[in-house]
Every structure is written in structure tokens, then in C-alpha cells.
Amino acid sequence: MRGPAVVLRCLDAKSPVLREIRAGLEEEGVPLVVEEVSEGDAFVLGYAAACLSSLDVGIGVADEVCVHHAKRPAGSPALTGPLSRARVLGHNAARMVVGIPLK
């Protein structure tokens, strides 16, 4: 059983993008669990991750980064952005958990 954490689902758990997302979350003090899957786009991965997260926040990484909240509709993520903004999106995912304003 995992503790409270944001769940990140991705196609490649060795991607350097994940290091940036993890850094953003850690800087805000929020833990992350990474799950590698075989298929899906960032939106599908993000929603599935949010539904699996005990904190209701999930991140999907494919050709972009998608931050989702489990209480939002599946097709309506909270945030999306290019891989180059991964660290900021990690910060903002953590801020959604903590309940402070987004960057």
C-alpha cells in the first residue's frame, strides 16, 4: 500500500522530464509515485493517475504534461503544457494538493 502521493503515469519512466516534475513536487514538499504504462496520451494518463492518487492529483506525461484533479471531468484537466515546462507543472501540481496559489 502506498502513502499519500501524487501519481504520475508515463510511457517512459527514465525520461529526464520526470526528474524536473519530481523536483517541482519535492520543492513544495509533496511526494510522487511514478507508474510506467504502455500506452495513452497525456490527458488519459493524467486522469487515470488522478483517480489512483490518494491526494486526487495526477500527472500524465507523453508528448506533453497534463496535471489532472480527480474531481474534474475526464476531458477537462487542470493544467497542460509542453515538456519544457515540466518543473513548473510539477510545482503547480503540488500547489493544488497543498491548496496555495499556482505559479
C-alpha positions in Angstrom: 0.0 0.0 0.0 1.3 3.4 -0.9 1.1 6.5 1.3 -0.3 9.8 0.2 1.3 11.0 -3.0 0.6 12.5 -6.4 0.6 9.7 -9.0 2.4 10.2 -12.3 1.7 7.9 -15.2 4.1 8.0 -18.2 5.3 6.0 -21.2 9.0 6.2 -20.2 9.9 6.2 -16.5 13.6 7.0 -17.5 12.7 10.3 -19.3 14.6 13.3 -18.0 11.3 15.2 -17.9 10.3 13.1 -14.8 13.3 14.5 -12.9 12.1 18.0 -13.5 8.5 17.2 -12.4 9.8 15.3 -9.3 12.0 18.3 -8.4 9.0 20.7 -8.7 6.9 18.5 -6.4 9.8 17.9 -3.9 10.4 21.7 -3.7 6.8 22.0 -2.5 7.2 19.0 -0.1 4.7 16.7 -1.9 5.6 13.0 -2.6 5.4 11.4 -6.0 4.8 7.8 -7.2 5.7 7.0 -10.8 4.0 4.3 -12.9 5.1 3.4 -16.3 2.4 2.2 -18.7 2.5 1.0 -22.3 0.0 3.4 -24.0 -2.1 6.5 -23.7 -1.9 10.2 -24.3 -1.1 12.8 -21.5 -4.8 13.5 -20.9 -5.8 9.9 -20.4 -2.7 9.2 -18.3 -3.3 12.3 -16.2 -6.9 11.5 -15.4 -6.1 7.8 -14.6 -3.3 9.0 -12.3 -5.5 11.4 -10.5 -8.1 8.7 -9.9 -5.3 6.5 -8.4 -3.9 9.2 -6.2 -5.0 9.4 -2.6 -4.4 13.2 -2.9 -6.7 13.3 -6.0 -4.0 14.9 -8.2 -2.3 13.1 -11.0 0.1 13.8 -13.8 0.3 12.3 -17.3 3.4 12.5 -19.4 3.5 11.6 -23.1 4.1 14.2 -25.8 3.1 16.9 -23.2 2.4 17.2 -19.5 -1.1 17.0 -18.1 -2.0 17.8 -14.5 -5.4 16.5 -13.6 -7.7 16.5 -10.5 -9.9 13.5 -9.8 -12.9 15.7 -9.2 -12.7 17.4 -12.7 -14.3 15.8 -15.7 -12.0 13.4 -17.6 -11.7 15.6 -20.6 -11.0 18.8 -18.6 -7.5 18.7 -17.0 -6.5 21.4 -14.5 -3.2 22.2 -16.4 -1.4 21.2 -19.5 1.9 22.3 -21.0 4.9 21.4 -23.1 7.6 19.1 -21.7 9.8 22.1 -21.4 7.6 23.4 -18.6 7.7 20.2 -16.6 9.2 21.7 -13.4 6.6 24.5 -13.2 3.8 22.0 -13.8 5.3 19.8 -11.0 5.3 22.8 -8.7 1.7 23.6 -9.6 0.5 20.0 -9.1 2.0 20.2 -5.6 0.3 23.5 -5.0 -3.0 22.0 -6.0 -2.5 19.4 -3.2 -1.4 22.0 -0.6 -4.1 24.5 -1.6 -1.9 27.5 -2.3 -1.9 29.7 -5.4 -0.4 28.3 -8.6 2.8 29.8 -10.1 
